[in-house]
Amino acid sequence: QIQLVESGGGLVQAGGSLRLSCAASRRVYINRIYSMAWYRQIPGKQRELAAQISRGDTTEYADSVKGRFTISADNDKNVVFLQMVSMPPEDTAIYSCKITTTMGAFWGQGTQVTVSS
């Protein structure tokens, strides 16, 4: 089992920035990781993929966050980051990280991000 712990959420004013971090509880070798991702669940909506980084550092972003969010990973430490800038109130959501490995997929519990207008 791998536990993921998110941090960095909180309250920010519209136009502001936040950086989320997600750390794995134990070392997972890079060749056993398919992808690391951030999902978000906006109130009243289904959970959606916000950003993903896959083998070879291939990244994928939801259209709504392109140009504003940047996902990156420290593969040695098994930490994935999500840098968010120019945030509008619509980015308010619970953000959860997910790691997909050869052993299965694992989720963090989520961190609340609130963008005030």
Secondary structure, DSSP 8 states (H G I E B T S, - for coil): ---EEEE--EEEETT--EEEEEEESS---GGGEEEEEEEEE-TTS--EEEEEEEGGGEEEE-TTTTTTEEEEEETTTTEEEEEE-S--GGG-EEEEEEEEETTEEEEB--EEEEEE-
